[in-house]
Amino acid sequence: MSSITSFETLKNLIFYKEIAEIKIFGKLLQKKIMKDGESFFDVWMYQASDDIQSLATAFGNRYMLQGAL
């Protein structure tokens, strides 16, 4: 890698961010719902809203980049 600001590196980071966000969100849901026994609705609406928005932003960035390419 010659530079962190190269197009290829930035493209890969955008793709990786979405994958990382999905994994983080999946682990959060699994822990809260399966292990802690909380209801899906409560976790989704009250505890995971910031994570949902972060995942949606990562998806939107990746989707727009992929469309532009």
One Martini backbone bead per residue (centre of mass of N, CA, C, O) as a GRO file, in nm:
protein
   69
    1MET     BB    1   0.093   0.040   0.027
    2SER     BB    2   0.135   0.375  -0.050
    3SER     BB    3  -0.160   0.492   0.046
    4ILE     BB    4  -0.438   0.580   0.236
    5THR     BB    5  -0.552   0.781  -0.009
    6SER     BB    6  -0.619   0.577  -0.192
    7PHE     BB    7  -0.873   0.452  -0.368
    8GLU     BB    8  -0.851   0.152  -0.292
    9THR     BB    9  -0.845   0.191   0.014
   10LEU     BB   10  -1.112   0.348   0.048
   11LYS     BB   11  -1.291   0.134  -0.078
   12ASN     BB   12  -1.224  -0.095   0.125
   13LEU     BB   13  -1.320   0.057   0.380
   14ILE     BB   14  -1.617   0.080   0.300
   15PHE     BB   15  -1.668  -0.223   0.274
   16TYR     BB   16  -1.570  -0.303   0.564
   17LYS     BB   17  -1.761  -0.134   0.740
   18GLU     BB   18  -2.015  -0.293   0.679
   19ILE     BB   19  -1.919  -0.566   0.784
   20ALA     BB   20  -1.854  -0.471   1.072
   21GLU     BB   21  -2.141  -0.368   1.144
   22ILE     BB   22  -2.287  -0.637   1.112
   23LYS     BB   23  -2.131  -0.789   1.330
   24ILE     BB   24  -2.194  -0.602   1.567
   25PHE     BB   25  -2.504  -0.619   1.546
   26GLY     BB   26  -2.532  -0.925   1.572
   27LYS     BB   27  -2.402  -0.948   1.854
   28LEU     BB   28  -2.596  -0.764   2.001
   29LEU     BB   29  -2.856  -0.921   1.945
   30GLN     BB   30  -2.766  -1.191   2.058
   31LYS     BB   31  -2.711  -1.099   2.345
   32LYS     BB   32  -2.983  -0.957   2.421
   33ILE     BB   33  -3.181  -1.191   2.327
   34MET     BB   34  -3.051  -1.475   2.385
   35LYS     BB   35  -2.897  -1.426   2.665
   36ASP     BB   36  -3.082  -1.194   2.817
   37GLY     BB   37  -3.401  -1.205   2.716
   38GLU     BB   38  -3.487  -0.984   2.539
   39SER     BB   39  -3.675  -0.804   2.346
   40PHE     BB   40  -3.671  -0.716   2.026
   41PHE     BB   41  -3.814  -0.444   2.042
   42ASP     BB   42  -3.644  -0.313   2.269
   43VAL     BB   43  -3.374  -0.334   2.132
   44TRP     BB   44  -3.442  -0.190   1.863
   45MET     BB   45  -3.574   0.082   1.988
   46TYR     BB   46  -3.372   0.145   2.259
   47GLN     BB   47  -3.058   0.014   2.212
   48ALA     BB   48  -2.996   0.013   1.866
   49SER     BB   49  -3.019   0.288   1.708
   50ASP     BB   50  -2.721   0.368   1.656
   51ASP     BB   51  -2.643   0.103   1.508
   52ILE     BB   52  -2.849   0.126   1.282
   53GLN     BB   53  -2.748   0.398   1.167
   54SER     BB   54  -2.459   0.304   1.109
   55LEU     BB   55  -2.536   0.076   0.915
   56ALA     BB   56  -2.695   0.252   0.714
   57THR     BB   57  -2.457   0.433   0.635
   58ALA     BB   58  -2.270   0.210   0.533
   59PHE     BB   59  -2.462   0.109   0.316
   60GLY     BB   60  -2.494   0.376   0.159
   61ASN     BB   61  -2.198   0.413   0.088
   62ARG     BB   62  -2.162   0.144  -0.063
   63TYR     BB   63  -2.393   0.174  -0.268
   64MET     BB   64  -2.293   0.437  -0.404
   65LEU     BB   65  -2.016   0.337  -0.486
   66GLN     BB   66  -2.110   0.095  -0.655
   67GLY     BB   67  -2.280   0.267  -0.852
   68ALA     BB   68  -2.041   0.447  -0.952
   69LEU     BB   69  -1.864   0.197  -1.055
   0.00000   0.00000   0.00000
